[in-house]
């Protein structure tokens, strides 16, 4: 039995409110870092597997763009993953 579309949307909203998101990888930034998002509620997060943390994407996006790691060009991403090419951040 398939549910009608309005019921599916409602079920999805309830599931997301309870923390059961439909996660998909938006972009793999490095071997340990991913930009992920939920297909239902459209929220986005950054996940770092090395330190086992998931943070809202709006809180961490500037870190990756400041270092030049988040770009649409995969060749640029690979080149910028080399620590010798990282931009120095000013201490705030």
Secondary structure, 3 states (H helix, E strand, C coil): CCCCHHHHHHHHHHHHHCCCCCEEEEEECCCCEEEEEECCCCCEEEEECCCCEEEEHHHHHHHHHHCCCCCCCHHHHHHHCCHHHCCCCCCC
